[in-house]
Amino acid sequence: MCGIAGLIHRGKSGNVGQEMTSMLQSLWHRGPDSSGFGLYGTAQANHLVMRLKLAETEELTRGYGVEREIERRAEQVRERLSELGAKIIEEDSPTVYAHRYVIDYNGDMNKFAEWVQDDHVEILSIGHSLELIKDLGSATDVSEKYNLNSFTGTHGIGHTRMATESDVDIASAHPYWAFPYNDVSVVHNGQLTNYWKFRRYLEHRGHRFHSNCDSELIAVFVADRMEKGDELEEAMNRSIYELDGVFTYIVATSDSLGMAKDTMAAKPLVLYEDDQFVAMASEEVAIRSVFPHEIDTIDPYEEEVRVWHA
């Protein structure tokens, strides 16, 4: 099951937080365990936005001293950022375990990500415009908890998850960020059958993975190909023929949104497009949740790849 969705405003910004919330809530029946958002706000050329998870929700039930331990981890993050020469411009904590930082840093991103992350500190995203938020519960619950209904931006992607092969926790929720590439994120419905083979190949090339989820591999694959010089559409076309399995995915970068279906196109995706707005989702009901008027939608074909720009 699981539900995926994405939208992009052409040439303008919109309330992508509220729009993605409506779309994902409409897909809640496809994935009631967790909800995740990859939202792209106004890019800050000289600043990075970093979202962190400092604990799983189950850790909070262990009683006295847990919040003190989480604060210790947050202080450790601040110390590590200082050691890297990164200046914290803004810090916010929407929940005890979720932190958001705006940082002034222009050094090596791989070194940055490796230095900050450890067994208890998970980087959810880093970017000039990307902010990745995911938690247990429905899209409405997560949106209210993280105050996403007022998030203004150009585009976004989202996912509602039904846990089938891993735990019901935040670490297993989608979207996934392409560690350590800025502003690349993916949501995916399906399964890659050559996941471990391709993961080992990318690990031998120096990439590091932080989950056993095949969606993370798609994100890293696309980002890696773009670093080699591919345009987003070219990287996605490569994925159709190099990644095996049954899959439909949506990928976002700082200024683009793309969708791809595998050779069998068994996993659903419905698409609406006009001159100002593009929306897509696993079911048409999600697209109609953000349009008050009648619309016509299409189903992309097998091996179809499309890319739109903000």
Number of C-alpha atoms within 10 A of each C-alpha: 16 22 29 33 28 33 29 29 23 18 11 12 16 18 17 28 24 19 25 34 27 20 31 32 23 23 27 23 16 19 21 19 21 26 34 30 33 33 28 29 22 13 18 13 11 10 20 24 25 23 22 23 26 24 22 16 15 9 12 15 9 10 8 9 10 15 16 10 13 21 15 13 17 20 12 14 19 17 14 16 18 12 11 15 14 19 16 17 12 11 13 11 14 11 11 15 20 23 18 21 20 20 20 18 17 13 11 10 15 13 11 18 18 13 14 18 18 12 8 12 19 19 22 25 29 27 25 21 26 30 22 29 27 28 27 19 18 23 29 19 16 20 26 11 12 16 13 22 17 13 18 18 22 26 34 30 32 31 35 34 29 20 17 9 9 12 11 16 16 20 20 20 26 30 30 32 31 27 26 23 20 21 27 25 35 29 30 27 24 18 17 18 13 13 19 13 9 19 21 14 12 17 11 10 9 9 17 17 17 15 12 15 19 20 26 23 25 28 25 25 23 26 27 17 17 16 12 10 11 15 14 21 20 14 19 29 19 15 20 20 11 12 19 16 16 17 22 27 25 32 26 30 22 22 15 20 27 21 24 26 27 24 17 13 18 14 18 20 25 18 21 18 16 10 8 11 18 20 27 25 26 26 19 22 13 27 27 19 16 15 10 7 6 6 11 9 14 12 14 17 15 16 16 16 20 15 15 18 17 18
